[in-house]
């Protein structure tokens, strides 16, 4: 595990995130007092659906997938969490989310964690910070529900194209006329993000490879013709 970051180091890290970029040095210094650094190895679970303790995570480095089990026992990746994203949930009084999700590290990941109790204390002393974080975490939770609903309709090719474009926009690296998604995403991950089978995901992506839209020969996904992929996503 990585060496714990000092309070000053945490504050400087937060300052680089869009959610905290407009906070003063004093506000950042107060906020990090409530945050614990937690690191996770590739494949390690952060928490399990309806079993994890409430709290808020801020992903600093790495990649996390949020998983949901459907009514027919299928596993769906409802969202990928990228550096700078906030996820988790808060329980206030008797207001408890009926459904949450499981979180698992796709790569070695580093987070800052605020417990439910500490978040409430932060909200009392610094409501503006807490409101920002709550809105961000809520947006991710709502996105998860929207993903589950969208999987029920639409063509598989549309869903896979949308997923690849979203990943490309978040962590893709432009190289000449292509976009490289240098992340250890498997065909199974793609299938779970789009509510389809691994066989179907392989078939669709192999078809696109033959068409010259994507390439997967180098151990990562490379988008060669973004405009063509955008047409498929409509």
N, C-alpha and C positions, 0 to 999 in steps of 0.2 A: 504494500500500500504506500501511497505517496505521503511525504512528510506533511504534517498539518500546516496550514497557512496561517500566518499571524493576522491579528486584527487589522493592521494597516494594509497587509497584502490582500485581505478579503475586500477591504474598502476600495482599493485600486482596481481589483478585478470587477467589482460591481459597477464601478464608474464607466467601464467599457461597454456595459450592456445598455441597450436602448431604453430599457425600463427605468434605469437609475441615473441616466446621463445628466438629468437636470437637477439632481439633488446636490445640496451643499456638502462640503467636507464634514461638517458637524452632523448633518442628517445621516450620512453614510456611516460615520463612526458609531452613531447610536444604533443604527439598523443591524450592523454586523455583530453587535453584542448578543443578539438573539439567534445567531446562525452557527450551526455546527457543520464542519466539513465532513462529508462522507464519500468514500470512494468505493467503486464496485468493479470487480473483474468482469471480463467478457463472459456472457452467459449467466451471470449472477442475478438473482431476483432481488429487487428492492423491496417489494411487498406483493402480497397476493390479494386478489379481488375479495372484497368484503371481509378481509382478515387484517389488513394493514392498519396501523395506527394513523389517525388523521394528522395532517401536517402538510407543509408546503416545501417542495424541492425546487431548486434553481439549478439547471444543468450548466456547468461551466465548460467541461470538456467531455467529448465522447458522443455516444448516440444511444438513445433509449427507445424501446418500443413498448407501447401501452396495449395490453391484450384484453380481450373480452370474450367470454364463452357465451355462445348463442343458445337459444332454447333447444336446438337439436344437437348440442354438445360439440359444435364446431368452434375452433379458435379463430378469432378475427383480430388483426392488428388495426386498432381504431385510430392510431396516430403514431407517428415517429416524433420524438422529442429531440430538438437540435440545441446546440449550445446557445444559451441566452433565453431559452424557453423556461416557463414555470409550469409545474404540474403538481397534482395532489388535491387535497380537499380539506375543508375546515368544518368542524362541528361546533355550532354555537347554540348553547342551551339544548333543546330537544330537536333542533333542526339538523337532522342527519341525512345525508344523501342515501337514497334507496339503492342506488347502484354505483359502483366504482369500477376499478379495473385492476389488472395485474401489471406490474412494471418490471421489465427485464433489460439488462444492459446488452446491447449488440456489440459494443466495443468496451474496452476499459474506460470507465467514466468517472468524472469527479463532479460532485454536487455540493451545494450548500443546503442545509435542512433546517427548517424552523418547526418546532413542535406545535401542536395545537394550543397549548397553554402559553407558550412564548409568543405565538402569533397574536393571541388576544391581548397580551400585555403590550406588544408592539402597536397594535391598533389603537389602544387607549392613549398611548403616549405620542404616537406619530400616525394619526389616521390617514393622512395623505399617502404615505408609503403603503400602508396596509390595503387601502382601497385599490391602488394600482395593481398590487400583487393579486388581490382577490379577483379583479376583473380579468386579469391575464389567465389565472387558473380556471376560472369559470368558462372563458372562451375555449380553452382546450377541452374541458369536459363536454361542452355543447357540441364541439367539433366531433368528439367521439360518438355522440348520439346521432349526429347527422350522417356520419360514416356508416353506421349500422343501418340507417334508413335507406341510404343511397345504394347499398349493396343489394337491396331487395329488387331494384329495378335498373334498367340500363344494360347495354351490351357489355360483355366481359372486356372486349377490346377497348371500349371507351374508358372503363374503370382503370385498366392497366395503364393506358396512355396518360390519364390524369395523374395517377400516382407517380409515374416516372417524371412527369413535368414538374410536379410539386417538389420532389426530391432534388431535381436538377436546379430548381430555383433557390432552394435552401442551402444545399451543400455542393452543388455542381461547380466544377472548375472549367472555365473556358480555355480551350487549347486550339488555336487557329480557328477552324470552322466547326469544331465539335465541342461537346460538353461531356466532361468526364465525371461520373459518379463513383468516386473512389471510396466505397464503403462496402463492408462484407455482407451485402444483402443477397440472400439465396433465392432460388425460385420459390421455395416454400414461403419465404417472407413475402414475396410479391403476391403469391396466392392468398395468404392470410390477410393482406392489405386490401384485397379486391374481392374477397368472398368467393373464390373459385378453387378448383383443385390444382395441385402441383402440375398434373399432366396438361391441363388447359393452359396454365401459365407458360409452361415449356413450349407448347405448340404455338401459342401466339407470338412469343418472343423469337422463336426460331423462324417463324414466317417473316417477322419484321427484319430479322437479320438477313434473310435471303433477299429482301427488298431493299437492303442497304439503308434502312432507317436507324438501326442500332447495331452495335457490335459488342460481343461478350467474350471474345477470344483472349483478352489480356487479363482475365481474372476480375474485371470490373465492368460495369455497364457504361457504354459510350454512346451518346446520342449523336448520330451523324447528320440527321435531317430533322431538325426541330420542327420546322413548318409542317412537315408531313405528319409528325406525331401530334401536333396541335389539331390538325384536321381530323385525326382519328378520335381525339378527345371530345369533340363537339357532340 
